[in-house]
Amino acid sequence: MRVPVRGGDLLVLATDGLCDNVAEEEVLEVIEASAAQSAAEEPERLGVDEHALATALATRAYEHSLDREVDSPLALLAKDNDIMWGGRRPADIPVIVARLHVPAADPDAPLPGPGHPPAAPPPP
């Protein structure tokens, strides 16, 4: 699967240790809170502190993995498929956060990823 990216995009790479324990909406809340904190601490900095955000996401997932009272995204999906699973899921939780930097030539051009770039679409 190819996902087009542009210069300045924030990339969050994580295993199921994050996704099984923290809902997508909550991941976005953590990112927004981290951006607000970075702006308050370093107004001249653009975006988030990548290391602090990775730590915040991994910490949130770890805390949720210990909470047996609230169903995780994994438990909700299991129940939707008639599998009885409650609480959270202990797991390894590696999280990598990076900001994509591109050459100054055309920062808005999408990057093709590995392999040959896709063929240009035919004109309309």
N, CA, C and O of each residue as an XYZ file, in Angstrom:
496
protein
N       0.849     -1.174      0.000
C       0.000      0.000      0.000
C       0.893      1.234      0.000
O       1.828      1.334      0.794
N       0.604      2.154     -0.876
C       1.327      3.416     -0.953
C       0.519      4.509     -0.295
O      -0.687      4.628     -0.512
N       1.187      5.298      0.504
C       0.554      6.443      1.135
C       1.335      7.673      0.701
O       2.511      7.799      1.040
N       0.714      8.582     -0.040
C       1.452      9.777     -0.459
C       1.764     10.662      0.747
O       0.925     10.865      1.624
N       2.969     11.172      0.766
C       3.382     12.071      1.843
C       3.962     13.327      1.234
O       4.376     13.340      0.075
N       3.986     14.383      2.027
C       4.542     15.668      1.593
C       5.502     16.175      2.659
O       5.459     15.752      3.814
N       6.356     17.081      2.248
C       7.285     17.684      3.176
C       6.551     18.303      4.351
O       5.536     18.978      4.181
N       7.072     18.067      5.534
C       6.459     18.599      6.744
C       5.489     17.649      7.404
O       5.083     17.887      8.542
N       5.095     16.555      6.717
C       4.189     15.579      7.329
C       4.827     14.957      8.559
O       6.039     14.748      8.613
N       4.009     14.672      9.524
C       4.431     13.987     10.738
C       4.112     12.510     10.562
O       2.967     12.147     10.292
N       5.112     11.667     10.711
C       4.930     10.229     10.558
C       4.971      9.578     11.935
O       5.913      9.789     12.699
N       3.952      8.791     12.247
C       3.908      8.029     13.492
C       3.897      6.566     13.104
O       2.938      6.084     12.501
N       4.951      5.866     13.444
C       5.078      4.441     13.152
C       5.011      3.696     14.476
O       5.759      4.003     15.405
N       4.120      2.724     14.563
C       3.966      1.995     15.818
C       3.446      0.595     15.532
O       2.902      0.322     14.461
N       3.621     -0.273     16.494
C       3.103     -1.637     16.373
C       1.694     -1.694     16.957
O       1.126     -0.681     17.365
N       1.154     -2.895     16.984
C      -0.182     -3.076     17.537
C      -0.229     -2.779     19.033
O      -1.319     -2.650     19.591
N       0.908     -2.668     19.693
C       0.916     -2.291     21.103
C       0.275     -0.933     21.328
O      -0.335     -0.700     22.372
N       0.405     -0.039     20.365
C      -0.271      1.259     20.431
C      -1.705      1.128     19.934
O      -2.644      1.533     20.620
N      -1.874      0.564     18.744
C      -3.199      0.530     18.109
C      -4.207     -0.344     18.846
O      -5.403     -0.052     18.819
N      -3.754     -1.410     19.503
C      -4.673     -2.279     20.238
C      -5.156     -1.640     21.538
O      -6.204     -2.017     22.061
N      -4.397     -0.676     22.061
C      -4.700     -0.122     23.376
C      -5.202      1.311     23.365
O      -5.817      1.749     24.338
N      -4.960      2.051     22.297
C      -5.350      3.460     22.252
C      -6.165      3.704     20.985
O      -5.717      3.404     19.879
N      -7.352      4.247     21.160
C      -8.224      4.533     20.019
C      -7.599      5.637     19.154
O      -6.862      6.493     19.642
N      -7.914      5.586     17.880
C      -7.376      6.558     16.924
C      -7.651      7.995     17.362
O      -6.776      8.855     17.255
N      -8.863      8.260     17.856
C      -9.215      9.615     18.305
C      -8.316     10.057     19.462
O      -7.932     11.223     19.550
N      -7.987      9.117     20.345
C      -7.136      9.457     21.478
C      -5.695      9.692     21.031
O      -5.006     10.543     21.595
N      -5.236      8.958     20.036
C      -3.901      9.205     19.473
C      -3.842     10.635     18.951
O      -2.867     11.347     19.190
N      -4.887     11.055     18.238
C      -4.929     12.426     17.713
C      -4.947     13.449     18.847
O      -4.321     14.503     18.738
N      -5.657     13.148     19.930
C      -5.675     14.058     21.086
C      -4.282     14.200     21.688
O      -3.874     15.301     22.056
N      -3.550     13.094     21.790
C      -2.184     13.136     22.333
C      -1.287     13.967     21.415
O      -0.461     14.744     21.894
N      -1.445     13.806     20.099
C      -0.647     14.590     19.146
C      -0.960     16.078     19.294
O      -0.044     16.901     19.330
N      -2.244     16.430     19.381
C      -2.627     17.837     19.533
C      -2.113     18.421     20.847
O      -1.636     19.555     20.875
N      -2.206     17.654     21.935
C      -1.708     18.132     23.233
C      -0.199     18.320     23.188
O       0.325     19.281     23.751
N       0.501     17.407     22.522
C       1.954     17.518     22.406
C       2.342     18.738     21.580
O       3.308     19.428     21.906
N       1.590     19.006     20.507
C       1.865     20.188     19.685
C       1.636     21.465     20.488
O       2.421     22.409     20.397
N       0.561     21.492     21.273
C       0.277     22.670     22.094
C       1.368     22.873     23.139
O       1.791     24.002     23.387
N       1.822     21.785     23.749
C       2.882     21.889     24.759
C       4.182     22.353     24.115
O       4.884     23.192     24.679
N       4.511     21.817     22.941
C       5.733     22.241     22.241
C       5.672     23.724     21.904
O       6.667     24.435     22.046
N       4.508     24.196     21.459
C       4.351     25.612     21.107
C       4.500     26.499     22.335
O       5.068     27.588     22.251
N       3.991     26.036     23.480
C       4.096     26.825     24.705
C       5.534     26.877     25.211
O       5.984     27.908     25.711
N       6.256     25.758     25.081
C       7.624     25.683     25.594
C       8.642     26.314     24.637
O       9.596     26.957     25.075
N       8.432     26.128     23.334
C       9.358     26.649     22.328
C       8.572     27.290     21.194
O       8.373     26.656     20.158
N       8.118     28.537     21.363
C       7.279     29.181     20.344
C       7.920     29.237     18.953
O       7.210     29.242     17.947
N       9.262     29.279     18.887
C       9.924     29.364     17.585
C       9.971     28.014     16.871
O      10.259     27.957     15.676
N       9.691     26.935     17.590
C       9.729     25.590     17.004
C       8.438     25.337     16.218
O       7.344     25.655     16.684
N       8.580     24.768     15.039
C       7.414     24.409     14.244
C       7.029     22.968     14.557
O       7.877     22.077     14.510
N       5.777     22.735     14.873
C       5.301     21.371     15.099
C       5.603     20.860     16.482
O       5.700     21.624     17.442
N       5.752     19.540     16.568
C       5.909     18.880     17.855
C       7.355     18.491     18.102
O       8.179     18.454     17.188
N       7.638     18.203     19.362
C       8.900     17.580     19.731
C       8.699     16.082     19.483
O       7.976     15.422     20.229
N       9.328     15.554     18.454
C       9.084     14.181     18.031
C       9.378     13.175     19.144
O       8.608     12.237     19.354
N      10.482     13.365     19.852
C      10.843     12.441     20.936
C       9.801     12.477     22.049
O       9.389     11.432     22.552
N       9.378     13.669     22.429
C       8.368     13.800     23.495
C       7.035     13.178     23.068
O       6.352     12.559     23.883
N       6.668     13.339     21.803
C       5.422     12.756     21.318
C       5.497     11.232     21.316
O       4.550     10.572     21.744
N       6.599     10.665     20.843
C       6.747      9.203     20.851
C       6.646      8.669     22.277
O       6.008      7.645     22.522
N       7.276      9.368     23.208
C       7.216      8.954     24.612
C       5.800      9.060     25.149
O       5.341      8.166     25.861
N       5.096     10.143     24.818
C       3.723     10.330     25.302
C       2.795      9.246     24.760
O       1.955      8.730     25.498
N       2.933      8.894     23.483
C       2.080      7.860     22.898
C       2.372      6.493     23.512
O       1.446      5.754     23.847
N       3.647      6.153     23.661
C       4.010      4.866     24.255
C       3.556      4.791     25.719
O       3.097      3.744     26.176
N       3.685      5.893     26.440
C       3.254      5.925     27.838
C       1.748      5.745     27.941
O       1.267      5.003     28.797
N       1.003      6.417     27.077
C      -0.462      6.288     27.096
C      -0.869      4.838     26.817
O      -1.742      4.291     27.491
N      -0.235      4.227     25.825
C      -0.556      2.834     25.489
C      -0.210      1.905     26.651
O      -0.967      0.982     26.955
N       0.922      2.143     27.296
C       1.315      1.305     28.434
C       0.316      1.442     29.579
O      -0.110      0.445     30.161
N      -0.057      2.685     29.899
C      -1.037      2.903     30.972
C      -2.356      2.204     30.652
O      -2.952      1.578     31.528
N      -2.812      2.306     29.412
C      -4.060      1.653     29.013
C      -3.939      0.127     29.057
O      -4.905     -0.570     29.369
N      -2.742     -0.386     28.741
C      -2.572     -1.839     28.727
C      -2.741     -2.438     30.126
O      -3.021     -3.629     30.262
N      -2.573     -1.621     31.155
C      -2.719     -2.094     32.535
C      -4.141     -1.924     33.066
O      -4.476     -2.478     34.113
N      -4.967     -1.179     32.372
C      -6.332     -0.874     32.827
C      -7.283     -1.969     32.366
O      -7.523     -2.123     31.168
N      -7.819     -2.720     33.302
C      -8.727     -3.826     32.967
C     -10.195     -3.419     33.030
O     -11.079     -4.252     32.830
N     -10.459     -2.156     33.304
C     -11.844     -1.693     33.473
C     -12.483     -1.184     32.183
O     -13.704     -1.234     32.036
N     -11.678     -0.701     31.262
C     -12.203     -0.085     30.050
C     -11.784     -0.934     28.856
O     -10.636     -1.372     28.773
N     -12.702     -1.165     27.942
C     -12.389     -1.958     26.763
C     -11.480     -1.192     25.809
O     -11.678     -0.005     25.549
N     -10.499     -1.891     25.306
C      -9.567     -1.327     24.341
C     -10.157     -1.399     22.938
O     -11.178     -2.056     22.733
N      -9.532     -0.734     21.969
C      -9.977     -0.894     20.589
C      -9.963     -2.367     20.158
O     -10.846     -2.808     19.421
N      -8.959     -3.126     20.618
C      -8.903     -4.549     20.293
C     -10.104     -5.295     20.877
O     -10.709     -6.118     20.190
N     -10.456     -5.018     22.137
C     -11.593     -5.686     22.772
C     -12.895     -5.331     22.067
O     -13.749     -6.197     21.879
N     -13.058     -4.086     21.679
C     -14.278     -3.678     20.977
C     -14.399     -4.386     19.626
O     -15.485     -4.823     19.246
N     -13.285     -4.495     18.906
C     -13.290     -5.197     17.628
C     -13.599     -6.681     17.828
O     -14.351     -7.275     17.055
N     -13.014     -7.272     18.870
C     -13.278     -8.688     19.158
C     -14.761     -8.909     19.444
O     -15.358     -9.857     18.934
N     -15.351     -8.044     20.251
C     -16.771     -8.189     20.592
C     -17.656     -8.005     19.366
O     -18.689     -8.662     19.241
N     -17.251     -7.104     18.451
C     -17.999     -6.928     17.208
C     -18.008     -8.217     16.382
O     -18.893     -8.434     15.555
N     -16.998     -9.071     16.624
C     -16.882    -10.332     15.892
C     -17.224    -11.535     16.775
O     -16.779    -12.655     16.526
N     -18.032    -11.271     17.818
C     -18.517    -12.323     18.722
C     -17.400    -13.085     19.436
O     -17.526    -14.280     19.703
N     -16.328    -12.396     19.736
C     -15.245    -12.966     20.537
C     -15.236    -12.226     21.858
O     -15.123    -11.000     21.878
N     -15.353    -12.939     22.950
C     -15.413    -12.287     24.259
C     -13.998    -11.955     24.734
O     -13.229    -12.842     25.105
N     -13.682    -10.705     24.718
C     -12.376    -10.203     25.159
C     -12.652     -8.912     25.886
O     -13.303     -8.024     25.336
N     -12.179     -8.783     27.105
C     -12.406     -7.561     27.858
C     -11.104     -6.895     28.244
O     -10.047     -7.526     28.256
N     -11.188     -5.641     28.555
C     -10.026     -4.904     29.043
C      -9.049     -4.538     27.949
O      -9.417     -4.328     26.794
N      -7.798     -4.468     28.347
C      -6.718     -4.027     27.459
C      -5.802     -5.195     27.130
O      -6.048     -6.326     27.548
N      -4.752     -4.915     26.382
C      -3.855     -5.974     25.950
C      -2.404     -5.593     26.237
O      -1.883     -4.649     25.643
N      -1.752     -6.321     27.142
C      -0.324     -6.069     27.355
C       0.453     -6.421     26.092
O       0.177     -7.439     25.458
N       1.408     -5.597     25.728
C       2.182     -5.841     24.509
C       3.425     -4.971     24.522
O       3.549     -4.054     25.335
N       4.341     -5.266     23.616
C       5.449     -4.334     23.421
C       4.888     -3.116     22.690
O       3.952     -3.234     21.900
N       5.465     -1.954     22.958
C       4.864     -0.723     22.434
C       5.936      0.193     21.834
O       6.155      1.289     22.351
N       6.603     -0.226     20.763
C       7.537      0.697     20.132
C       6.791      1.760     19.329
O       5.844      1.458     18.602
N       7.230      3.000     19.471
C       6.634      4.118     18.738
C       7.776      4.973     18.184
O       8.704      5.338     18.905
N       7.687      5.279     16.904
C       8.665      6.159     16.259
C       7.890      7.332     15.672
O       6.882      7.142     14.992
N       8.362      8.538     15.938
C       7.745      9.741     15.377
C       8.831     10.502     14.631
O       9.917     10.736     15.163
N       8.527     10.888     13.391
C       9.495     11.620     12.577
C       8.775     12.672     11.750
O       7.615     12.500     11.374
N       9.469     13.749     11.475
C       8.974     14.801     10.583
C       9.680     14.609      9.250
O      10.903     14.473      9.209
N       8.924     14.597      8.164
C       9.485     14.374      6.844
C      10.048     15.680      6.297
O       9.347     16.687      6.195
N      11.325     15.639      5.948
C      11.977     16.793      5.322
C      12.276     16.436      3.880
O      12.724     15.326      3.594
N      12.033     17.365      2.970
C      12.288     17.126      1.545
C      13.167     18.236      0.997
O      13.264     19.310      1.592
N      13.809     17.976     -0.140
C      14.623     19.032     -0.748
C      13.771     20.259     -1.053
O      12.568     20.152     -1.288
N      14.399     21.400     -1.047
C      13.686     22.668     -1.230
C      13.140     22.851     -2.642
O      12.371     23.785     -2.866
N      13.503     22.004     -3.604
C      13.071     22.199     -4.989
C      11.555     22.292     -5.110
O      11.053     23.250     -5.698
N      10.820     21.339     -4.580
C       9.359     21.373     -4.656
C       8.788     20.674     -3.414
O       8.451     19.492     -3.474
N       8.676     21.393     -2.294
C       8.237     20.753     -1.049
C       6.800     20.251     -1.081
O       6.415     19.456     -0.224
N       5.995     20.693     -2.049
C       4.606     20.238     -2.114
C       4.412     19.033     -3.024
O       3.310     18.489     -3.099
N       5.460     18.611     -3.712
C       5.333     17.459     -4.603
C       5.266     16.179     -3.775
O       6.058     16.003     -2.849
N       4.329     15.281     -4.097
C       4.269     14.020     -3.358
C       5.507     13.178     -3.624
O       6.066     13.211     -4.720
N       5.928     12.432     -2.627
C       7.080     11.559     -2.770
C       6.601     10.161     -3.127
O       5.631      9.680     -2.540
N       7.254      9.498     -4.073
C       6.740      8.226     -4.558
C       7.000      7.033     -3.660
O       6.304      6.031     -3.824
N       7.921      7.049     -2.745
C       8.205      5.858     -1.953
C       9.160      4.944     -2.693
O       9.749      5.349     -3.695
N       9.326      3.703     -2.213
C      10.305      2.817     -2.840
C       9.886      2.401     -4.247
O       8.702      2.391     -4.581
N      10.872      2.061     -5.056
C      10.580      1.608     -6.414
C      10.505      2.771     -7.378
O      10.882      3.898     -7.056
N      10.013      2.476     -8.565
C       9.888      3.503     -9.590
C       8.680      4.388     -9.304
O       7.664      3.895     -8.814
N       8.769      5.686     -9.600
C       7.612      6.562     -9.403
C       6.451      6.108    -10.271
O       6.670      5.555    -11.349
N       5.224      6.330     -9.826
C       4.070      5.951    -10.653
C       4.021      6.803    -11.916
O       4.503      7.935    -11.946
N       3.431      6.232    -12.948
C       3.286      6.961    -14.214
C       2.351      8.150    -14.003
O       1.431      8.103    -13.186
N       2.606      9.201    -14.748
C       1.746     10.389    -14.658
C       0.352     10.031    -15.186
O       0.226      9.293    -16.163
N      -0.694     10.558    -14.535
C      -2.042     10.274    -15.029
C      -2.256     10.925    -16.388
O      -1.650     11.958    -16.675
N      -3.112     10.338    -17.236
C      -3.371     10.948    -18.541
C      -4.073     12.273    -18.378
O      -4.814     12.459    -17.413
N      -3.861     13.206    -19.302
C      -4.532     14.510    -19.192
C      -6.052     14.339    -19.315
O      -6.522     13.417    -19.982
N      -6.822     15.234    -18.666
C      -8.278     15.118    -18.711
C      -8.882     15.361    -20.072
O     -10.101     15.290    -20.228
